[in-house]
């Protein structure tokens, strides 16, 4: 009997239906030579400290660092989990072959490998690896099962990540709690949670909070003038003193304004790239105010309901073989109906009857590892929630847009002069909407956006104008929102606007795309940060914790990014998993020694009171 195991009951039911395993049993489905069962996410976890050494149960500085000789796993302490594991274990012992149908990613691999280890599996194991849950994708996946050994590096990367998080989290949390936790008046010491990704993320927010809190606004003056109802601004920039600004104002007051030059430059803007998880979370936060976790849960639901492809991805590219499927996907999108209307029909129609554009910005197999960018499957959605509708709409419009032509525009720059002072005004006119018609639902294909279009100016013309000298103040940096924090995590804290450079820095980002939402939520639960509208603010406890940590290994986004790069390299057979763990053990020793040598009496107040 072949035993298939999925990560969730709903996924297992889909697989069972396609395999013909239609008989419902206790904890599994059976039929046609298959038994299909499931986990509920993680059934196993790494053992706790006292599972290794009894004395490690008691929190003590003398016991640190806690470094097991060999890491082990155990079942999570839950009756439902124990019951389901017993069913899985029994099925495994009667299996001739096991097919791992877990989520096709690092975490999914770890979940199923641990269950197999705990059950003592001896028979051959195959791996189902698919990027969407459509019937066609599942059938094709079963026709192309791989040997599990091909995914050993993926498992080792997941295991190294789990061990690394255990080593740092267990040791540093106890270390900082015992050393710096507030234990006044017999109260329990406040647990100070430290994490490999959590703490440098908090450090980013605290650093930004301090920049804002310590910011002192400084005045400056801007010289501008109004000519033919158009605002021209002095090219000299800001005047740092009022006297300097007034002197410039006096030079131009009452003197004629003359147009020196008018230049028009045509340009093009390419469609935005397809979504990876982070860029989707960023857009959903900006457009709808969704948290990173809400977006992840919503796109995961759309994937499990077969409407979109695998979401936990960090690439914005497709492989060449997906190109052949795109016309069929477009056909499905064309037929989508919401409230009796076909919202995408008019957008898909211009693409029909000719081959779809095949751009290297979309199709590049060298930029895809396990899974491609998030795209629709072409399965027509039914019964979407408001959130699912919003997220699905973004994914579909981004997919359609990449096959549209570039947006064409014209930029006009007008230079004028009064006396010796130069002024500039710029305007932009969209000549052809191109792909923008897809992402702007109210747009018409022939519509031109002329909001910033300037009147026609001629070189040499001139006349009266109305000058102004306006006092302004420098503004502090902006608080992080979830959108900007996700971008900062993606680039290890570097401020990067350029899309190409940002893509290059993803290798050294902190956290995985699929884990960043959970990290942010943990910071909320620990009361280290709070929301104020869309802004993320550090609490007093969060600031105090980061101020207390002097070890850059714990707070530096850049150093954590290097760890993340090593984990990715383990996954791609470029780095040794044992070396990564040994390096981390050495770093834990170093951190413990540094903290224990601190003779200050600093204490951090109770979290949750902020």
N, C-alpha and C positions, 0 to 999 in steps of 0.2 A: 504493500500500500504506500502511495506517495502522500506525504504530509506537507501541506502548504501552510505557512504562518504569516499573517499580516499584522500590522501595528494597531488596527482598530477593527471592531466588529463590522462596521459599515463597509470597509474596504474588503474584508474577508467575504462578505455576502456577495459583493460584485464579482469577485474572483470565482467563488463557488458556483455562481449562476453560469458563468462562461465555461467552466470546466465540466458542468453537468453534475456537480455535487449538490443535489437538491434536497436530500433528506436531512432534516434538522435534528441534531442530537444535543446532548448536554455539553455546551461549550465548544461545539464544532459542527460543521456540515459534512455530509458524506455522500459519495456516489461516483460512479464511473471510474473507479480505481483511485479516487482521491479522498483525502480527509483535509478539510480546510478549517484551521483554527486561528486564534488571534491573541495578542497581548492587549493591554490597556496602556500603551506607551511603555514606560519602564516597569518591569516586574522585579528587576534586580538593581542593586546599588553597591558601591564599594563599601566594605565593612567599616564600622565606626572604630574610633581609637581603642575603646575597651574590648573590642572583639579580638584585638591583637595582644594587648597587654592589659591585665586587670587594673593595674595602677593608673592607666591612662584615662580611666573613667572620671577620676577626680581631677579638676582643673588645678594645675600646679606649674609654677614657673620652672621648678626643678626638673619636671618631666620633659621640658622642651629642649630641642626639637623632637617631635614624634615622627619617626621615620621607620615604617614597617620594613622588615627584611624582604618580605614578598607581599604584594597587595592581593587581596581576595575579595570575592563578591558574596552577597547574601540576598535572600528574598526580602523585599520591602515588607515591613510588619503591617499587614493588612489581610483580613480574612478573605475578602474577595480575590485578592491577588494570589494568596496561598491555594485557594480552591481552583482558580484557572490554571495555575502552574501545575497542579497535580494532574489535571486533564491533559495539558500539553506534554508533560513528562511521560504519561502512559502512552500517548499517541506516538511520541518519538521512539519509545522502546520497541514498538511494533512496526516501525517504518522501514521500508527498503531504501527510501530516498527522501530527503527533506528539501523543500524548495523555500528558500528565504524570500518572502514577499514584503519584507519591511520597507519603510520609506527609503527611497533611493538616495541616501545621503549619509554623512558621517554618523549622526546620532541614530538614524534608523539601523545602520549596520551594527552599532554598539549594542543597542537594545536586544537584537535577535541573537547576536553572538553570546552575550552573557546568559541568556535563557538556555541556549544550547549547551554552554559549558556547565551550567548548574544542573542540567538534566543528564549530563554525561553522554552526549550524542556520539555514536560510533559509526553510523552509516554515512554514505556520500551525501554531500550538500550542494545544491545548485542555487544560483542567484537570479531572481527576476529583477530586471533593471529597466524601468519605464519612466517616461517624462509626463505622461498624462494618464488619466483613469478611464479613457474612452474604451469601449468594447474592442475596437480595432487595435488600440495600443496594447491592451492586455493580451489579446490573442497573439499579436506579433511578438510580444515579450516572451510568451511561453514557447514560441517557435525558436527563440534565440536565447535560451537559458545559458548562463555562463557557469563555470566552475567557481565555487566560493573562494578558492585560493587566489583568484584574480583580484579580489577585493581585500586581501590581507593588509595592504598599506592603508586603506581607508579605515579599517578596524584599528590598526596600530595608532593612527593619528587620533581617532576618537578616544582610545584607551589612554594615550599620553595626555590628552586634554583633561580627561577625568582625573587622572592621577595628579597632574599638575595643579588642578583646581583644589583637590583634596589637600595636597601638601601645603600649599600656600594658605588656603582658607582655614583649615583646621589649626595650623600652627600660628599664623599671624593673628587670627581672631582671638585665640586664647592668650597669646602674648600681649596684645594691646589691651584686651579687656582686663587682665590681671594687673598689668603695669599701670594703666592710665584710667581704668574704669572708676566711676564715682561710687564709693561704698560707704557713704556717710550714714550715721544714725541707724546702723544695722540693716539698712535696705539691701536688697540683692544688687550685686554689681551690674551696671548696665552693659549688656553685651555690645562690644564694638566690632561690628562685622567688617572683615577685610577680605577682598576678593581680587583675583588676578586681573580681571577686567573691570569689575565694579569700582575698585578704588581709583585707578587712573581716570575713569570716566567721571567720578565724583570730583577728582582734582581739576579736571577741565572746567566744571561748573563753578567750583569754588574760586578758581583763578579769575574767571570772567566776573563773578560776583564782586571780588575785591577790586578789580579794575573799575567797575561801576561805582562801588561805594566810595572809593578813594578819588574818583574823578572830580576835578575842579574846573568848572566851565570858564572859558576865557572868551572875552568879547573880540569880535572882528567886524570889519565894515566892508560891505559889497557895493561897488559903484555900478549902476546900470542906467539905461535910458530907454525911453519908449519912443519909437519912430514908426509911423504908419501902423499903429496898434500892434507892433511887434516888440517884444522885450529883447534888448541887446545887453549883454553883460561884458564888463571890462575884462580883457584877456589877461591883465596883470594878476588877477586873482584877488585874494583877500588883502585888505589893509589892516595891519595889526594895531594901528593907533588911529583915533578919531581925527587927529590933526592932519595925518598923512592923507586920509580919505577926503577931508574937507578941502585940502589944498588941491587934490585932483578934481574935485567937484567944481571948485572955483575956476579951474582952467577951462572947463567945458561949458559952464553956464552961459547961456546967451549966444553961444557960437553955433554955427550950422553943423549938422550931421551929414557926412558924405559917405556914400557906398564906395568902398575901395575894390571889392571883388565879389563875384558870385560864382561858386563852383558847385557843379552837380556830379555826384559820383554814384554809379549804379552798383548795386551789390546783390548777393544772394544769401539766403539762409537755409541751411539744410534741415530736413526733418529731424526732430529729436530722436535719439536712439530708443530702442525698445526698453521695456522696464526690466530691471533686476529688482530684488526685494527692497533694497534700500531706497532706490529712486521712487518706487511706488509708495513706500511709507512716507517719504518726504512730501510727495505731491498730495497724498491723502491728508497729511497734517496741515499743509498750507491751504488746501481747498476746502476741506470739510472739518478740520480740527480733530481728526481721528488720532488716537494715540498709536504708537508703533505697534503695540500689542494688539489693538483692535484691528488694525490693517492686516497684520499677520494672520489673525484668526479668521478674518473675512476671506482673504485670498486662499487660505487653506481650505475653507469650506467650499469655495468655488472650484478648487482643484478636485476635492473629493466628490463633488457633484458632477464632475466631468466637463465643466464649462471652460476652465482654463488649465494651463499646464503647470508642472511642478513649480512651487513658488519659492522655495528656500535656496535661491540662486544668487550668485554675485557676478553674473555675466549679462551683457546687453546684446549678445550676438546669437545668431542661429547657425546651425551647421548646413552645409549645402544640400543634404538630403531632405531637409524640411521644405526647401523651395518648391519641390514637386507637390507638396501637400497644400501649399498656400491657396491655389485657386479653389480647392474644395472647402477650405476654411472660409474663404471670402463668400462662397455660395451660402454657407450656413449663416454667416453674419448678415447677408442680404435678407434672409428670411426671418431674422429676429423681430419679434413684435412685443412692444410694451404698450399697454393700454390701447390696443387696437391699431397702433401706428408702427410703421417700419422705420425706426430712427436712422438706420444706417444704409437703407436702400439707395438713396440719392448720392451717397458718398462712395458706395461700391460700384455703382453703374458706370462712371467714367473709366473705371479700370478694366471693364469687361471687353472681350473681343480682341485682346492683344496680350502678349506675354507681360507678366508683371516685371517691374523694374528690379534688377538684381544688383544691389549696391554692396560694396565691401564693408560699408558701415553697418550693414545688417547681417550679411552672410559671410562669416569668417570662422572656419572650423578651428583655426589655431587659437582663437580666443574662448573656446568652449572646452570645458573639462568633462564634468559629470552630466550636466544638464544645460540646456540652452535658455535664452531669455524667456520671460513670462509672456505667453501669447494666448489668444482664444483657441479653443479646439475646433470650433465650428458647430459643436453641439448646441442646439437652440435652448436657451435657459428658460426655466419655468419657475414660478413662485419665489422670486428673489425678494429678500428683505431690502429695505431702503439702502442700507450700507452695502449689501452685495451688489445692488444695482449700480451704485455710485462707483464702486471699485471695478466692476465689470466694464462699465462704460469707459473708464480711463484706459483700461487694457486694450479694449477693442479699438478705440479711436487712435491710440498710439500705434497699434498694428496696421490699421488702414493707412495712416499718415506716412509710414516709411516707404510706401509704394507710390506716393504722390511726388510731383516735381517740386523743386526748390521754390521757396517764396522769393519773389524778386521785388526789390525796393530801390528807391532813389534817395540819397541823402544830399540835402542842399546845405551848404555852409556859406553864410553871408558875413563878410567883414566890413565894418564901417569905422570911420574915424571922426573924432572931434578934437581939433588941435593935434596934439601928438599922442592922444590916448586912443587905443584900439579897442573896438567892441566886436563881439561875435554873437550870431544867432544861428541855430541849426534846426532843420526840419527834416522829417522823414515821410516819404510817401510810398505806400505799398502799391506797386505796379501790377503784380499778379500775386494773388493770395497763395497759390500753390497749396502746400500741405496745411497751411494755417486754416483753410476752410474746414478741415476735418476736426481740428481741436477747438475751433470756435463754433459751437452749435448754432449760433444765431447768424453765422456768416452765410453769404451767398457766393457762389463760385465767381461771379463777376464783380463782387463788392471790392471797393478800394478803401482802405483805411486812410482817411485824410485828416485825422485829428491833429497831427503835428505839421501839416502842410503849410508852408510859408506863402505869403503873397509874392507876386513877381517883382523882383528888384532888378534894377539896371545899374551897371557900373557907371559911376560918375554922377548919379542922381543924388539929391540931398535936400535938406530943408530943416524945419524946426523939429525939435525933439523935447522930451520931458525927462531930465536927468533925476535920479534918486540916489541917495546914500543911505543904505539900510544897515542898522546895527543888528548883528546876529551873535549867537554864542555857539562855541564848539559843543558838540554833544557826546555823551559817553558811549562806549560800545553797547551794543544791544545784548539783552539777556539771550541765552540759548533758548530756543524752542525745541520741541522734539525733532522737528525737521532739521534744524541747523546742528543739533547735537549728533544726530545720526550721521550727517556729513562729516562732522569732526571725528567721530569714531572711525569712520571709513578711511580717513586720511591721517589717523594718529595725531589729531589735533592741529594739523596744518591747514591754514586758510587757503583753500584752492577753489578758484572759480572755473578754471580751464578744464573742460570735460576730459580731454586726452590725458593731461597730467594727473587728474584725479583717478582715472582708470589705472594708471601706472602705480599710484600709491596704494591701491586697494590691497596689494599683496601684504602690505605692512599695517593694514587697519587693525583696530583692536576689537576683539570679539568676532563672531561669525555673523553674517547677515541674519541668520535664523535665531541667534541668541541675544542680539542687541536689545530687542523689545523687552525681554525678560530682565536684562540687567537694569534698564531704566526703571522698570516696575519695582525691582528689589530696592533701589535707592529710595523710592517713595515709601515702601513698606518699612524700611529702617528709619524713616523720618530724617534722612540726610538731605533730601530735597523736597520742595513743594511746588505746586502749580499756582501761578497767579495769572488768570486768563490763559493765554497760550505760553507765557513765559515760564521757564524753570529757574527757581531760586534756591540757593543753598541755605539750609537752616543753620542756626548757631552750632548745633551738634556736628553737622557736616563740615562746617568751617573749622571747628575745634579739632576734629579728627584729622583732617588734612594738615593742619598746622602742627600737630603732634608728630606726624610721620616724617621723619628726616631721611628715610631710605628711598632714594630715587627709583630703586627697583620696584617699589610698590606704587608709586604715584606717577611715574613717567609714562605718558601715552606712547612715546617713541620707543622706549625699551619694551613695553608690553607688545607693541607692534612687531618688534623683532622676534619675540616669542611666537606670535601668531604666524609670522613668516616661516619659522621652523616647523610649526605644526602643519602648515600647508605643504612644506617640502617633504615631510614624512609621508603625507598622503600621496605625493607624486614620486616617491622613491629617491628623493634627493638628500634626505637627512635621516640619521639613525635615531629611532625612538628611544632606545636605551640611553644614548648620549644626552638627549633632551631631558629625560627624567633625572639623570645623574647631575647635570648642570643645575637643575632646579633644586635638588637636594643640597648642593653646595651653597646656593644662594640663600636657602632657608637657614642653614647654619650661620651664615654671615649676618643675616637680619636679626636672628635671635641674640647673637653676641653683641651687636650694636645697641639693641634696645636694652638689654640687661645692664649694659655699662652706663646707661643714662642715669645720672644721680639727681635729676630734677624731681620735684614732687607734684608735677602737673597732673590734674585730673580733668576728665571730660564729663560735662553734665549729662543728665538723663535725656535720652532721645525721646521724642514724642511730646516734649513740653514746649517745643518751638511753635 
